[in-house]
Amino acid sequence: MAVRHRLRSITTLTWLNGVLPIRSQPLYLINLVGQPLSFLFFITIASGGSLYPYAVGGGMLMTILSIGTSLQTDISHYKTDLKLQDVMIASPVEEWVYVAGLALSELVYSLPAMGLFVLLWTLGGWATPLAAITLAGVLLLVWAFASALGFTLATYFQDVRETFVFSSVISLSLSVIPPVYYPITALPAWLRPYAWLSPTTYAADLIHGTVGVPGPSTLGALTDWGVLIGFTLGLLALASWKARWREP
């Protein structure tokens, strides 16, 4: 498959699953931004404003994490209800092109919500070149591993309703228990070691350093980057090895 055809396939899938839904029903955006904004509101009110920076960073992280659960649901729907994956298998479109197109569509779909949080981040006075580079790098890695995880799980589901169960589990393990919206010191001491088992703890640690609160030390930041990159590469490898492109 020529490079031009691959790019056209990715662009078409991005338009189909990322741009058209927004144009046809803008209310979808409210659903996307509702949960992160709700967390931001309640955490800010409950903390008297002291955790507002954490809530802004957590909102950006949760918005990108939602891409994984959205991709999981969309791929399950296309595979089981519309049989689109069967059409792709019978066509010259390669597996990675199909996944890349849908993952990119979810990223495009989330841009308006991300724009809102980036605006809050800028108004907070935290926007510096180094912080922007750090933030972009962390969010791109989270997008990559969330998409790989969502795709891998979706290929094993036989019914779209199964995705709802796993979405709750993923949300709990990646965005509730890990210190996404608060400092890790707010967790009970016995729970902190479990929080470090989640890759989003390392992502949140780096993001906290971009929102005006104490970030990790140089050694801590290198550890965060190393774990986050390693986890992302591991999930991408798992997706290429274990995801079911064709039904057994």
N, C-alpha and C positions, 0 to 999 in steps of 0.2 A: 504494500500500500504506500503510495507516494506521500511525501511530506505534506504537499499541498492538500491532498485528500484527507490526511489525518487532521490537519488544522481546520479544514472545513467541517469535518465531523464534530470536532470538539466545540467549534463555534456554534454549530447548529444545536447541539445538546445543551449548551449553555443558554442559548436564546430560548429554547423550548421549555426548559425546566427552571430557569432563573429570571428571565426578563418577562416572558409572557404572563406568568401568574401575577406579577406585580401590576402589569398593565391592565389585566382583565379584572383583578380584584385587589385593590390597594389595601383593603382591610386585613389581608394576610400579614402586612407589616406590623399591625397592632399586636397580633398574636405572637410574632417573633420577638418584639421588644417588650411585651407585657411582663414576662417573668423577671428578666433582669432589672427592669425599672421598679418592679414591686419590691424586690430585694433591696435595691438602692434606697427606696423610700423608707421602708420599715427599719432597716439597719441604721440609716442616718437619724431617724426620729428617736429610735430606742437608745442610741448612743449619745444623743444630744449634739450630733454633728461631728463627734471625734473620729468616727469611723467612715466619714464621707469619702476620703481618698481611697480607702480600701474598697468601698462600695462601687466607686467609679471603675477602678481596675478590675474588680470582680465582674462588673456588668459587661465589660469588653470580653473578658475570658469566657463567661457563660454564653454570650452571643455566638462566639466562634465554636464553642463546644456543642451548641445546639445543631451545628451543621452535621455532626456525626449522626445524631438521632434522626434528623430530617432526611439525610441520605439513606439511612437504614430503611426508613418508611417508604421513601420514593422508589428505591430499587426493589423492595419487596412488592410494591404495588405494580411496578412495570413488569416484574418477573412473573407474578402469579395471576394478576388480573388482566393485564393488557398483553402479556406474552411478548413484550418488546425485547427482552433479553434473547428469546429464541430467534427473533428476527435478526438481531445483531450477530448471533452465532452463525446464522446462515449467510450473512453478508460479509464483505471484506473488512468490516470494522473490527479492530483488534480489542481484546479485553481491556488493556490499559487505556486505550483511546476512549472507550465507553465510560470507564470509571472516572478518568480525568475530566471528561466533559460534564458529567453529572456533579462531580465534586466542585468543579469550577462554577457550575451553575448555582450551587448552594452558597458559595462564597459571594457571588454577585448578588444573590437574593438577600444576603445579610448586610450588604454595604450601607443601605439607608439607616439601619439600626446602629451599625458601627459608627456611622457618621455622627449620630447623636451623642454617643459616648465620647468620641474623639473631640467633639465640640465642648463637652463638659470638662474633658481633660485639658483642653487648651485654655478654657476660661479659668481653670484652677491655677493657671500660671506654671504648670509643670512641663510645658512643651520646650524641650531643648533638642538639639540634633542627636546627642547620644541617647537620650530617653526615647526619641522617635525611632531610632535604629533598633534599640533593644526591644521596644514594644512591637515593631513590625516583625522582627525575627522570631520572637516568642509566639506571636499569634499565627504566623505562617506555619510554624512547627506544630502547634496545636491543631490547626486546620488539617494538616497532613495526617497526623495520627488519628484524629477523630474520624476523618473520611475513610482511612484504611480500616479502622475498627468497625465503622458502620457498614461498609461494603462487605467485609468478611462475614459478619453476623447475618446480614440480609440474605446471603446466598444459601443459608441453611434453613431459613424460614419457609414454611409451606403456606402460611396464612398471614396476611397483613396484621391481623390482630395480635399475633405473637410478638410483633415489634413493640407493642405498647408495654408489655411486661418488662422487656429488656431495657426499654427507654428509661423506666423508673429506676432500675438497678444501676444503669450507667450514670444517670443524673445523681443518684445518692453517692456513688463511689468516686465520681469525678468532680462534682461541684457543690456538694453539701458537707460531707465530712472533711475533705481537704480545706485548708484555710484560704479559700478564694475571696471571701468577703470580710475577712477579719485576720488579725495577726495570729500566727500559730501559737503564740504564748497564751491566747485566750482559751485554748483547748486544755482539758485536764491532762495532767502529766502522763497518765497511763494511756491516753489516746494518741499522743503525739507520734510515737513510733509507727502507728498504723497509718497516720496521715502521710508519712514520708514514703509509703508504699505506692501512693498515687502520683502519676506524672504531673498532674495539675498543681500539686504542692510546690514542685520545683518551678513550674511556669508562673505561679502566683508569687513566689518568692522574688523572681526577677521583675515581674510587673510592679510589685509593691515599691521597688526602687525607682520606678518612673512616675510615681504619683505623690512625691513629696514626703514619703515616710521612710524610715530607715530601711535600706535594702541590705542585701547580703554583703559580706566581705568579699574581697577579690577572690580568695580561695573558695568561698561559698558560691560566688557567681560562676566560677569555672566548673564547680561540681554541678550546679543547677543546669548549666548549658550541656555538660557532658551527659547527664542522666536524660535530659529532655531529648537531645539528639539521638542518643542510643535507643531510647524507648520508641521514638518515631521510626528509626530505621528498622527496629525489630518488628513493629507492627506492619510496616510496608512489606517486609520480607514474609511475614506470616500471611498477609493478604495474597501475595503472589504464589505462595506455596499451598495454602489451605483453602482459599476461597473457591467455591464451586461455580466455575464459569459454565460448565455443562452439567446437567443433571446426571447422577450416577445411574 
